[in-house]
Amino acid sequence: MISVRLSEEEYLALRHLCSATGARSVSDLTRDAMRNVLRGANRDEPAVANLEEFRAGMKNLESKVEQLEALITIYKAQSFQ
């Protein structure tokens, strides 16, 4: 078992990503992401290439989470007006 701490905004962004991708839960989304990482690690490619692919994927995910955080912030601001 792995435990990860997220801010409330990060967790809400992941929940939104679950809805957008059709994942049943944050846990399912996380397991799918880890399966993809592990699948890449099991290829016959050099470990460095896998690490670079992982880093690129993480940067992409980070960017999407930041976009979702921005949307959540906008939504909250509009809700309070």
N, C-alpha and C positions, 0 to 999 in steps of 0.2 A: 504494500500500500504506500502511496505517495501522498503527502499533504502539501498544499501550496497556499500561501496567504495572498489574498487579493484585496485591493481597496474596494469599497462599495461600487465606485464607478467602473472599475475593471470587471467586477462580477456582473454588473448590469449590462455592460458591453458584451460580455460573453453570452449572457442569457439572450440578448438580442441577436447575436450571431447564431445561436442555436435555432431561434425562430426562423431566421433568414435562410439557414442551410437545411432545415428540416431535421436537425438532430433532436433526439428525445430529451436530452438533458446536457448539462455542462459536462457531466462525467462521460457521457457517450461521445461528445465532441472531443474531449481530451483523449479518450482511448483511441478514437479514430486517428487523431493527429499523431499519437505515439506509435500506432501501428505503421503509419506512413513513414515515420522516422526510422523505425526498426527495419521495415522492408528495404529502405534505402541502404541501411547499414549492412544488410545481409548480401548485398550485391557484390560482385567481384571487383568493384571499383576500389581504388586506393582510399584509405581512411580520410586523407586530406580532402578529397573531392566530396566525400560524404559530409564532412564537417562544414565545408563551404556551402553545400546545398542546404544543410540544416540552418546555418547562419542566415542565408538568404531567405529561407522560409520563415524564420523567426522575425527577421526585419519586416517581412511582408505582413505577418500576423500583428506585429507591434503597430505598424502603420494603420492597419484596419481597426485595431482596438482604439487608437488615437482618434480616428475618424468617427468611430462610434461614440467615444467620449464627447467629442465636439457636438455631435447630433443630440446626445442626451442633454448636454448643457443648454443647447438652443431650445430643446423641447421643455426643459424645466423653466427656463426664462419666459417662454411663451405661456406656459401654464399659470404662472404667477401674475400675469398681466391682466 
